[in-house]
Every structure is written in C-alpha cells, then in structure tokens.
Amino acid sequence: MRKDPIIIKKRGEDGSKIITIRIKLDILKALDDIAAESNYSRNELINIILQHGVENIEIQ
C-alpha cells in the first residue's frame, strides 16, 4: 500500500502581507456590525471592500 505524504504550507505563505493601519472608531464599529450580520470576519470584509475599491477607483 502506497503512503502519500500530507503536504501543508507554512502559515503566511498565501500571498498576503500583514500591515498595520489606523481606522476611525465609527468605521470599525460599522465593519464589526457588518461582520456580525454577514458571518464574515472583519479581515475578510476589509479585503472584499479594498478589492472592490481598487478595481473601481477612478483617478481624475
């Protein structure tokens, strides 16, 4: 019987980078409210919102 190895990647090697930002408390509260209602994590929501913004920004 052949034994195939279980392959795992080290954490953090998913193409993401950890950064620190300052965010206004009212925005943070709104994100937390949306996260609770939608069952997404705050991190997932921020990435969704940022991706949308990057794809739809218009610089004049």
PyMOL commands that set and color helices and strands:
alter all, ss='L'
color gray80, all
select helices_A, chain A and resi 25-38+42-56
alter helices_A, ss='H'
color red, helices_A
deselect
rebuild
show_as cartoon
